[in-house]
Amino acid sequence: MLGQQHAASSPPFLRIAEGPDLGTLVNLADPPSKLMIGRGEEAGLTLVDLDVSRLHLEIVRDLDGATARDLESKNGLEVNGKRLRERRLRHGDTIRLGVTLLVYHDPSEEALRGLEGKRDVTLTRPSLQPPPAESGGGTDMLVYALALAVLVASMLGLAWLFGS
């Protein structure tokens, strides 16, 4: 509804806020998709952090958002300071892997949060229907009389055509 130029239409992304890969940004692919994160070459996001497992974490994106899932790593997954196996991510969540801190950003969720507590705006548009006609107007009577005259002339023309 907002159009593709609006920031809310941008895909969710991860930003590395702490650690050796500080400043790295990675967009999450369109759903359904998975992003593997770890130290190994097979990871979609490869980190230089020695405390991160080769395949440490996966981010699974579906139509409703994204979920972080620990891949049985040696140091586990920590989201917003809590040790977890899996977590449905919300805009602003922090994910700790070793000394690396990732921040999850979801522009559409951020835009919706910005609308919370605001009053609804009523949009109006002009009516596409013509205004109701007034009954018994002089113009209506003239139209009816002309229509009757055309009908009578047509009947006379048909009678003359077939009567000859």
N, CA, C and O of each residue as an XYZ file, in Angstrom:
656
protein
N       0.811     -1.193      0.000
C       0.000      0.000      0.000
C       0.854      1.257      0.000
O       0.446      2.281     -0.547
N       2.029      1.192      0.604
C       2.864      2.378      0.709
C       3.712      2.610     -0.523
O       4.246      3.703     -0.706
N       3.844      1.615     -1.364
C       4.667      1.751     -2.557
C       6.078      1.258     -2.314
O       6.531      1.173     -1.173
N       6.768      0.933     -3.394
C       8.097      0.337     -3.271
C       9.151      1.339     -2.831
O      10.223      0.928     -2.387
N       8.889      2.641     -2.935
C       9.878      3.630     -2.526
C       9.882      3.830     -1.014
O      10.849      4.367     -0.473
N       8.827      3.413     -0.324
C       8.751      3.593      1.127
C       9.732      2.646      1.815
O       9.907      1.503      1.393
N      10.369      3.137      2.880
C      11.363      2.325      3.602
C      10.769      1.018      4.121
O      11.480      0.019      4.232
N       9.475      1.014      4.441
C       8.837     -0.185      4.981
C       8.789     -1.323      3.974
O       8.561     -2.470      4.359
N       8.998     -1.036      2.694
C       8.977     -2.099      1.688
C      10.339     -2.778      1.545
O      10.471     -3.743      0.792
N      11.351     -2.284      2.261
C      12.688     -2.895      2.224
C      12.671     -4.225      2.973
O      11.889     -4.394      3.908
N      13.525     -5.173      2.572
C      13.544     -6.471      3.264
C      14.171     -6.348      4.652
O      14.939     -5.421      4.907
N      13.843     -7.284      5.549
C      14.526     -7.314      6.844
C      16.017     -7.547      6.623
O      16.417     -8.139      5.621
N      16.840     -7.076      7.567
C      18.280     -7.263      7.432
C      18.924     -7.396      8.800
O      18.327     -7.063      9.824
N      20.162     -7.893      8.795
C      20.986     -8.014      9.997
C      22.135     -7.022      9.890
O      22.735     -6.856      8.828
N      22.432     -6.364     11.013
C      23.575     -5.442     11.075
C      24.470     -5.919     12.208
O      23.996     -6.179     13.314
N      25.772     -6.034     11.930
C      26.708     -6.447     12.978
C      27.118     -5.199     13.752
O      27.754     -4.292     13.214
N      26.732     -5.176     15.046
C      26.961     -4.011     15.899
C      28.217     -4.139     16.751
O      28.739     -3.129     17.223
N      28.717     -5.365     16.960
C      29.949     -5.597     17.735
C      30.659     -6.805     17.148
O      30.030     -7.693     16.572
N      31.973     -6.826     17.302
C      32.758     -7.976     16.867
C      33.657     -7.648     15.692
O      33.644     -6.528     15.182
N      34.442     -8.635     15.261
C      35.413     -8.428     14.190
C      34.795     -7.979     12.860
O      35.470     -7.336     12.056
N      33.533     -8.307     12.622
C      32.875     -7.953     11.357
C      31.972     -6.726     11.501
O      31.015     -6.562     10.744
N      32.280     -5.874     12.466
C      31.497     -4.677     12.780
C      31.115     -3.903     11.514
O      31.948     -3.655     10.643
N      29.821     -3.526     11.434
C      29.342     -2.718     10.324
C      28.791     -3.502      9.147
O      28.177     -2.917      8.255
N      28.995     -4.816      9.122
C      28.491     -5.625      8.011
C      26.958     -5.633      8.039
O      26.344     -5.780      9.095
N      26.361     -5.473      6.863
C      24.901     -5.555      6.698
C      24.592     -6.687      5.737
O      25.289     -6.870      4.739
N      23.549     -7.444      6.036
C      23.122     -8.497      5.111
C      21.588     -8.511      5.066
O      20.922     -8.665      6.090
N      21.041     -8.344      3.837
C      19.596     -8.432      3.642
C      19.165     -9.884      3.662
O      19.882    -10.753      3.165
N      17.998    -10.155      4.234
C      17.446    -11.501      4.198
C      16.693    -11.676      2.888
O      15.962    -10.783      2.460
N      16.871    -12.815      2.259
C      16.231    -13.099      0.971
C      14.716    -13.193      1.143
O      14.209    -13.391      2.247
N      14.013    -13.046      0.031
C      12.557    -13.163      0.043
C      12.149    -14.532      0.568
O      12.858    -15.516      0.355
N      11.006    -14.600      1.256
C      10.547    -15.883      1.793
C      10.038    -16.805      0.690
O       9.571    -16.327     -0.344
N      10.119    -18.102      0.891
C      10.783    -18.799      1.991
C      12.286    -18.859      1.734
O      12.726    -19.128      0.616
N      13.064    -18.607      2.780
C      14.519    -18.638      2.625
C      15.186    -18.940      3.963
O      14.574    -18.830      5.026
N      16.459    -19.326      3.878
C      17.282    -19.588      5.064
C      18.622    -18.912      4.874
O      19.166    -18.890      3.769
N      19.154    -18.361      5.951
C      20.502    -17.808      5.950
C      21.274    -18.519      7.052
O      20.928    -18.415      8.229
N      22.323    -19.242      6.665
C      23.189    -19.911      7.641
C      24.281    -18.926      8.045
O      24.861    -18.242      7.202
N      24.550    -18.864      9.348
C      25.567    -17.958      9.874
C      26.576    -18.783     10.654
O      26.204    -19.638     11.457
N      27.847    -18.522     10.414
C      28.898    -19.240     11.134
C      30.271    -18.870     10.616
O      30.424    -17.954      9.808
N      31.266    -19.599     11.094
C      32.664    -19.372     10.721
C      33.051    -20.103      9.449
O      34.006    -19.710      8.777
N      32.327    -21.159      9.107
C      32.674    -22.001      7.955
C      32.333    -21.369      6.621
O      31.483    -20.483      6.525
N      33.017    -21.846      5.593
C      32.812    -21.328      4.239
C      31.412    -21.626      3.708
O      30.918    -20.915      2.832
N      30.769    -22.671      4.230
C      29.432    -23.024      3.754
C      28.341    -22.104      4.293
O      27.192    -22.201      3.861
N      28.675    -21.215      5.225
C      27.705    -20.265      5.782
C      27.426    -19.154      4.775
O      28.321    -18.722      4.048
N      26.176    -18.696      4.740
C      25.808    -17.579      3.878
C      26.368    -16.268      4.403
O      26.685    -15.368      3.626
N      26.490    -16.159      5.729
C      27.147    -15.024      6.379
C      28.303    -15.605      7.185
O      28.103    -16.206      8.241
N      29.512    -15.417      6.670
C      30.708    -15.967      7.316
C      31.300    -14.931      8.254
O      31.601    -13.807      7.852
N      31.466    -15.333      9.536
C      32.018    -14.440     10.558
C      33.459    -14.817     10.869
O      33.845    -15.977     10.729
N      34.256    -13.834     11.294
C      35.656    -14.044     11.625
C      35.833    -14.332     13.122
O      36.965    -14.473     13.584
N      34.763    -14.419     13.869
C      34.763    -14.622     15.321
C      35.140    -16.071     15.658
O      34.451    -16.997     15.232
N      36.228    -16.280     16.421
C      36.688    -17.637     16.770
C      35.748    -18.350     17.744
O      35.808    -19.573     17.871
N      34.886    -17.607     18.430
C      33.930    -18.216     19.359
C      32.633    -18.652     18.673
O      31.709    -19.132     19.330
N      32.570    -18.484     17.368
C      31.389    -18.877     16.595
C      31.675    -20.227     15.953
O      32.768    -20.455     15.435
N      30.685    -21.128     15.989
C      30.832    -22.450     15.365
C      30.820    -22.320     13.844
O      30.415    -21.293     13.299
N      31.271    -23.381     13.165
C      31.310    -23.353     11.697
C      29.920    -23.088     11.118
O      29.769    -22.259     10.222
N      28.920    -23.782     11.623
C      27.522    -23.477     11.319
C      26.830    -23.267     12.663
O      26.452    -24.227     13.334
N      26.674    -22.028     13.039
C      26.234    -21.665     14.385
C      24.723    -21.456     14.457
O      24.069    -21.891     15.405
N      24.187    -20.791     13.454
C      22.811    -20.310     13.534
C      22.206    -20.257     12.142
O      22.910    -20.039     11.156
N      20.891    -20.458     12.069
C      20.192    -20.212     10.817
C      19.056    -19.236     11.092
O      18.409    -19.275     12.139
N      18.837    -18.361     10.115
C      17.693    -17.451     10.151
C      16.746    -17.938      9.061
O      17.097    -17.946      7.881
N      15.554    -18.340      9.461
C      14.552    -18.850      8.527
C      13.508    -17.756      8.335
O      12.885    -17.298      9.293
N      13.329    -17.348      7.088
C      12.353    -16.301      6.789
C      11.151    -16.916      6.089
O      11.289    -17.652      5.112
N       9.953    -16.596      6.617
C       8.705    -17.003      5.975
C       7.864    -15.754      5.768
O       8.341    -14.642      5.994
N       6.630    -15.923      5.345
C       5.789    -14.772      5.037
C       5.439    -13.932      6.261
O       5.060    -12.769      6.125
N       5.561    -14.511      7.457
C       5.214    -13.789      8.679
C       6.405    -13.149      9.376
O       6.218    -12.444     10.367
N       7.614    -13.369      8.897
C       8.788    -12.790      9.551
C       9.970    -13.726      9.502
O      10.160    -14.464      8.535
N      10.780    -13.689     10.579
C      12.015    -14.490     10.613
C      12.185    -15.146     11.977
O      11.770    -14.607     13.003
N      12.807    -16.327     11.964
C      13.077    -17.076     13.184
C      14.566    -17.407     13.234
O      15.136    -17.873     12.248
N      15.198    -17.163     14.396
C      16.595    -17.537     14.622
C      16.598    -18.906     15.292
O      15.860    -19.131     16.252
N      17.437    -19.833     14.782
C      17.478    -21.194     15.297
C      18.928    -21.621     15.501
O      19.719    -21.600     14.558
N      19.283    -22.010     16.732
C      20.627    -22.495     17.027
C      20.846    -23.837     16.341
O      19.958    -24.689     16.338
N      22.035    -24.027     15.755
C      22.357    -25.272     15.048
C      23.288    -26.142     15.901
O      24.296    -26.657     15.415
N      22.930    -26.293     17.181
C      23.703    -27.093     18.133
C      25.149    -26.606     18.200
O      26.089    -27.401     18.184
N      25.305    -25.300     18.275
C      26.636    -24.694     18.331
C      27.251    -24.892     19.708
O      26.554    -25.201     20.674
N      28.580    -24.708     19.788
C      29.270    -24.918     21.073
C      28.935    -23.832     22.088
O      28.878    -24.122     23.283
N      28.709    -22.592     21.657
C      28.423    -21.500     22.594
C      26.955    -21.074     22.605
O      26.583    -20.175     23.359
N      26.128    -21.699     21.789
C      24.693    -21.440     21.823
C      24.271    -20.109     21.228
O      25.069    -19.368     20.654
N      22.993    -19.839     21.385
C      22.352    -18.646     20.846
C      21.850    -17.801     22.009
O      21.254    -18.317     22.954
N      22.094    -16.518     21.931
C      21.611    -15.598     22.954
C      20.862    -14.469     22.241
O      21.438    -13.749     21.425
N      19.568    -14.325     22.558
C      18.749    -13.264     21.967
C      18.281    -12.350     23.087
O      17.649    -12.796     24.045
N      18.596    -11.067     22.958
C      18.245    -10.065     23.973
C      18.716    -10.476     25.369
O      18.023    -10.251     26.361
N      19.892    -11.075     25.431
C      20.484    -11.451     26.719
C      20.017    -12.774     27.285
O      20.469    -13.165     28.361
N      19.118    -13.485     26.595
C      18.601    -14.772     27.090
C      19.091    -15.896     26.198
O      19.061    -15.786     24.972
N      19.545    -16.981     26.820
C      20.023    -18.148     26.090
C      18.811    -18.942     25.609
O      17.957    -19.338     26.403
N      18.750    -19.169     24.296
C      17.594    -19.834     23.691
C      18.045    -20.820     22.619
O      19.184    -20.771     22.155
N      17.147    -21.704     22.236
C      17.393    -22.607     21.100
C      16.795    -22.011     19.828
O      17.318    -22.201     18.730
N      15.670    -21.273     20.002
C      14.956    -20.723     18.862
C      14.177    -19.499     19.324
O      13.730    -19.420     20.468
N      14.025    -18.540     18.400
C      13.285    -17.328     18.757
C      12.722    -16.680     17.498
O      13.427    -16.502     16.505
N      11.438    -16.330     17.558
C      10.815    -15.529     16.488
C      11.334    -14.116     16.660
O      11.145    -13.504     17.712
N      11.984    -13.599     15.638
C      12.645    -12.302     15.770
C      11.668    -11.142     15.620
O      10.724    -11.191     14.832
N      11.929    -10.096     16.406
C      11.177     -8.850     16.351
C      12.158     -7.734     16.017
O      13.350     -7.847     16.301
N      11.673     -6.682     15.428
C      12.532     -5.549     15.075
C      13.304     -5.080     16.319
O      12.721     -4.844     17.377
N      14.619     -4.952     16.166
C      15.463     -4.476     17.263
C      16.067     -5.566     18.127
O      16.887     -5.267     18.996
N      15.686     -6.828     17.917
C      16.273     -7.922     18.704
C      17.779     -7.983     18.469
O      18.261     -7.762     17.358
N      18.514     -8.291     19.552
C      19.964     -8.469     19.439
C      20.281     -9.954     19.564
O      19.699    -10.662     20.386
N      21.211    -10.410     18.735
C      21.605    -11.820     18.694
C      23.104    -11.880     18.982
O      23.910    -11.314     18.243
N      23.466    -12.572     20.064
C      24.873    -12.702     20.452
C      25.387    -14.067     20.025
O      24.830    -15.098     20.402
N      26.474    -14.065     19.219
C      27.187    -15.276     18.823
C      28.649    -15.026     19.150
O      29.303    -14.255     18.448
N      29.172    -15.638     20.172
C      30.556    -15.372     20.588
C      30.687    -13.910     20.989
O      29.939    -13.430     21.841
N      31.648    -13.188     20.371
C      31.801    -11.761     20.678
C      31.064    -10.899     19.640
O      31.113     -9.671     19.698
N      30.394    -11.546     18.709
C      29.666    -10.829     17.658
C      28.235    -10.559     18.114
O      27.551    -11.440     18.635
N      27.802     -9.313     17.902
C      26.430     -8.925     18.218
C      25.747     -8.488     16.931
O      26.163     -7.528     16.283
N      24.695     -9.209     16.577
C      23.890     -8.880     15.398
C      22.607     -8.199     15.860
O      22.062     -8.542     16.909
N      22.129     -7.247     15.088
C      20.851     -6.588     15.377
C      19.926     -6.860     14.198
O      20.286     -6.634     13.043
N      18.721     -7.352     14.511
C      17.711     -7.654     13.485
C      16.870     -6.412     13.237
O      16.328     -5.815     14.168
N      16.770     -6.033     11.969
C      15.961     -4.871     11.575
C      14.880     -5.331     10.614
O      15.159     -6.012      9.627
N      13.636     -4.951     10.913
C      12.520     -5.240     10.019
C      11.794     -3.925      9.741
O      10.980     -3.488     10.554
N      12.080     -3.284      8.595
C      11.492     -1.978      8.298
C       9.963     -1.953      8.322
O       9.377     -0.951      8.731
N       9.305     -3.031      7.894
C       7.839     -3.023      7.906
C       7.310     -3.058      9.338
O       6.333     -2.375      9.649
N       7.936     -3.841     10.211
C       7.516     -3.880     11.614
C       7.792     -2.535     12.282
O       6.997     -2.061     13.093
N       8.913     -1.932     11.938
C       9.249     -0.617     12.492
C       8.198      0.419     12.089
O       7.796      1.245     12.908
N       7.751      0.377     10.826
C       6.729      1.318     10.360
C       5.407      1.094     11.087
O       4.722      2.053     11.444
N       5.043     -0.179     11.308
C       3.807     -0.472     12.034
C       3.883      0.005     13.474
O       2.904      0.539     13.996
N       5.032     -0.177     14.130
C       5.204      0.310     15.500
C       5.036      1.830     15.559
O       4.497      2.373     16.523
N       5.509      2.502     14.509
C       5.384      3.956     14.458
C       3.937      4.415     14.354
O       3.621      5.553     14.703
N       3.058      3.544     13.880
C       1.646      3.896     13.753
C       0.848      3.603     15.019
O      -0.256      4.122     15.187
N       1.401      2.766     15.923
C       0.682      2.406     17.138
C       0.404      3.659     17.971
O       1.272      4.516     18.139
N      -0.800      3.744     18.480
C      -1.173      4.861     19.336
C      -1.606      6.101     18.573
O      -2.094      7.056     19.178
N      -1.439      6.104     17.267
C      -1.875      7.259     16.479
C      -3.331      7.073     16.076
O      -3.812      5.950     15.923
N      -4.017      8.190     15.909
C      -5.413      8.140     15.497
C      -5.522      7.669     14.048
O      -4.647      7.936     13.223
N      -6.601      6.972     13.764
C      -6.872      6.553     12.397
C      -7.223      7.778     11.561
O      -7.853      8.719     12.045
N      -6.815      7.751     10.329
C      -7.135      8.816      9.399
C      -8.194      8.294      8.448
O      -8.021      7.242      7.833
N      -9.293      9.030      8.326
C     -10.354      8.633      7.412
C     -10.078      9.245      6.055
O      -9.964     10.463      5.913
N      -9.976      8.393      5.074
C      -9.761      8.850      3.708
C     -11.102      8.906      3.003
O     -11.894      7.967      3.086
N     -11.357      9.997      2.316
C     -12.595     10.118      1.557
C     -12.252     10.377      0.105
O     -11.204     10.940     -0.210
N     -13.131      9.968     -0.757
C     -12.952     10.248     -2.169
C     -14.314     10.645     -2.728
O     -15.347     10.239     -2.195
N     -14.319     11.427     -3.787
C     -15.603     11.869     -4.335
C     -16.429     10.684     -4.812
O     -15.897      9.675     -5.275
N     -17.740     10.833     -4.689
C     -18.653      9.781     -5.118
C     -18.594      9.635     -6.630
O     -18.521     10.623     -7.360
N     -18.628      8.394     -7.088
C     -18.600      8.133     -8.516
C     -20.002      8.036     -9.101
O     -20.153      7.915    -10.316
N     -21.041      8.087     -8.245
C     -22.408      7.991     -8.724
C     -22.964      9.392     -8.967
O     -22.639     10.321     -8.229
N     -23.811      9.555    -10.010
C     -24.409     10.869    -10.258
C     -25.402     11.213     -9.159
O     -25.969     10.319     -8.533
N     -25.611     12.482     -8.925
C     -26.576     12.862     -7.886
C     -27.973     12.395     -8.285
O     -28.262     12.272     -9.475
N     -28.843     12.132     -7.307
C     -30.186     11.659     -7.631
C     -30.947     12.723     -8.426
O     -30.839     13.915     -8.140
N     -31.720     12.283     -9.429
C     -32.489     13.200    -10.273
C     -33.731     13.670     -9.537
O     -34.330     12.933     -8.754
N     -34.100     14.905     -9.805
C     -35.327     15.425     -9.212
C     -36.495     14.929    -10.037
O     -36.439     14.946    -11.266
N     -37.535     14.494     -9.387
C     -38.681     13.965    -10.125
C     -39.616     15.099    -10.525
O     -39.773     16.077     -9.795
N     -40.243     14.951    -11.712
C     -41.247     15.909    -12.157
C     -40.664     17.195    -12.708
O     -41.392     18.176    -12.861
N     -39.351     17.225    -13.017
C     -38.761     18.445    -13.562
C     -39.207     18.667    -14.998
O     -39.622     17.722    -15.670
N     -39.128     19.898    -15.473
C     -39.514     20.238    -16.830
C     -38.641     19.558    -17.863
O     -39.120     19.209    -18.942
N     -37.369     19.362    -17.554
C     -36.451     18.712    -18.485
C     -36.866     17.268    -18.717
O     -36.815     16.776    -19.844
N     -37.277     16.589    -17.653
C     -37.706     15.197    -17.786
C     -38.912     15.099    -18.715
O     -38.969     14.198    -19.551
N     -39.864     15.998    -18.586
C     -41.070     15.954    -19.414
C     -40.721     16.172    -20.887
O     -41.303     15.541    -21.769
N     -39.762     17.075    -21.145
C     -39.339     17.327    -22.522
C     -38.695     16.081    -23.140
O     -38.946     15.760    -24.302
N     -37.867     15.385    -22.360
C     -37.204     14.163    -22.835
C     -38.247     13.096    -23.137
O     -38.166     12.429    -24.168
N     -39.227     12.926    -22.250
C     -40.274     11.924    -22.473
C     -41.080     12.253    -23.728
O     -41.410     11.351    -24.498
N     -41.400     13.522    -23.946
C     -42.180     13.927    -25.124
C     -41.401     13.656    -26.408
O     -41.961     13.156    -27.383
N     -40.105     13.987    -26.406
C     -39.277     13.723    -27.588
C     -39.166     12.227    -27.862
O     -39.213     11.801    -29.016
N     -39.021     11.436    -26.818
C     -38.934      9.976    -26.989
C     -40.235      9.441    -27.577
O     -40.210      8.564    -28.441
N     -41.365      9.958    -27.118
C     -42.655      9.522    -27.634
C     -42.806      9.919    -29.113
O     -43.333      9.150    -29.916
N     -42.338     11.128    -29.461
C     -42.420     11.581    -30.850
C     -41.572     10.693    -31.767
O     -41.997     10.353    -32.871
N     -40.376     10.319    -31.308
C     -39.511      9.441    -32.104
C     -40.166      8.076    -32.268
O     -40.093      7.485    -33.345
N     -40.801      7.566    -31.222
C     -41.473      6.272    -31.284
C     -42.639      6.308    -32.283
O     -42.806      5.387    -33.083
N     -43.430      7.362    -32.228
C     -44.570      7.489    -33.138
C     -44.075      7.605    -34.580
O     -44.632      6.971    -35.477
N     -43.023      8.417    -34.812
C     -42.487      8.573    -36.164
C     -41.942      7.245    -36.688
O     -42.086      6.937    -37.871
N     -41.315      6.459    -35.808
C     -40.789      5.152    -36.206
C     -41.922      4.223    -36.609
O     -41.812      3.512    -37.608
N     -43.011      4.220    -35.845
C     -44.144      3.349    -36.146
C     -44.790      3.752    -37.484
O     -45.163      2.899    -38.289
N     -44.913      5.066    -37.700
C     -45.482      5.528    -38.972
C     -44.577      5.146    -40.142
O     -45.062      4.747    -41.201
N     -43.266      5.267    -39.949
C     -42.314      4.895    -40.991
C     -42.395      3.420    -41.318
O     -42.345      3.050    -42.491
N     -42.521      2.559    -40.306
C     -42.653      1.121    -40.527
C     -43.961      0.800    -41.258
O     -43.986     -0.024    -42.171
N     -45.052      1.466    -40.842
C     -46.349      1.235    -41.484
C     -46.283      1.644    -42.963
O     -46.802      0.931    -43.822
N     -45.666      2.751    -43.256
C     -45.551      3.219    -44.648
C     -44.699      2.239    -45.456
O     -45.017      1.927    -46.604
N     -43.560      1.735    -44.814
C     -42.637      0.840    -45.520
C     -43.315     -0.479    -45.880
O     -43.185     -0.956    -47.008
N     -44.034     -1.068    -44.932
C     -44.639     -2.368    -45.181
C     -46.019     -2.257    -45.820
O     -46.521     -3.237    -46.371
N     -46.636     -1.088    -45.756
C     -47.976     -0.920    -46.322
C     -47.935     -0.624    -47.801
O     -48.942     -0.801    -48.486
N     -46.821     -0.185    -48.310
C     -46.751      0.191    -49.722
C     -46.710     -0.982    -50.632
O     -46.650     -0.816    -51.850
